[in-house]
Amino acid sequence: MHMSGPRLTVGCFPYDTTRPLLDGSVGIDGAEVSVRTGATLPEIFERLVCDEEFDVAELGLTFYLRLLEAGTLPYVALPVFPVRMFRHSAVFVNTHSGVRGPRDLAGRTIGEFGTYGQDPGVWNKGVLMDEYGFRPESSRWVIGGLDRPAAPFAFTPHPHPADVDVRPAPEGKSLGGMLDAGEIDVLFTANVPQCVLDGSPNVTRLFPDFEAVERDYYRRTGIFPIMHTVVMRRDLLRERPELAHSVQRAFTRAKDLSADRYRQRRRWYQAQTMVPWMNSLVDRNADLFPEDWWPYGVSANRTTLDTFLRYHVEQGLSSRRWTVDEIFAAELLDT
């Protein structure tokens, strides 16, 4: 069915939060929408940043901030957050390295996927600095691909403080392979390395009881870490400022639809999932989180965003501390 209004090309990965947009069950009011995805998230980010393929797209929060500061991004962020994740679970250590806890990270060689300070890495460094006195400059950093050799991301600037030793992984080496072999001591990553999925005895998590640690962190701070935001073309927003609200409403409807499915499944036991005891997990989460455990908008996320912006400047990824009100579209600051 043809709709009047602009044609919008949207780029995002297929998550619970976005699938209703991808399958067409949710649209953007007043627009004809084409939703595209990619094989990997970095591919979507690169198509956005280098090719400007999308009118609206998902982008990692740190990549948005770096490009915003560089003045090279013709997009502005909307307070829509399709990916949030507690990340204590995303630090892996070689079991022969002698690293038994956060205070053992000083002097170690640490791998990080794609760039120094990818979204999970910003959160992990920040939490380790706040809670355990970690100092990133006390370690050596190696940047590369997770399970396949890869150069650092080409689509983003790579700032880091002069006193932090950051270098690319050796040619032909992947970070997961280096961790398994003991060539690096620790790995900060977005995804679980293949050596862990394969059950390697050489690799474990820095926080083996990560769920308990992450639940305690949330109880104390109220922070559910945000990884990605959604950005929109500035020129399109100037022409049609009402689209900011239309796009946010669409992403919110998509996310709420998926959240409602989890609520409904509590009535049906686990009939729609192959995961035993899924209901008890949803029940436990309902005791910890508010009804809308994945909020969009500025006000409900201000503390989490302020914390990320503080971490970004403390880690030398920004030249100054940005404010929440500077980084989002003015039309949505009251959300």
ABEGO torsion letter per residue (X at the ends): XBBBEBBBBBBBBBBAAAAAAAAGABBBBGBBBBBBBBABAAAAAAAAAAAGABABBBBBAAAAAAAAAAGABABBBBBBBABBBBAAAABBBBAAAGBABAAAABGBBBBBBGBBGBAAAAAAAAAAAAAAGBBAAABBBBBBBAABBBBBBAABBBBBBAABBBBBBBBGBBAAAAAAAGABABBBBABBBAAAAAGBAABBBABAAAAAAAAAAAAAAGBBBBABBBBBBAAAAAABAAAAAAAAAAAAAAAAAAAAAAAAAAAAEAAABABBGAAAAAAAAAAABBABABBBEAAAAAAAAAAAAAAAAAAGABABBBBAAAABBAAAAAX
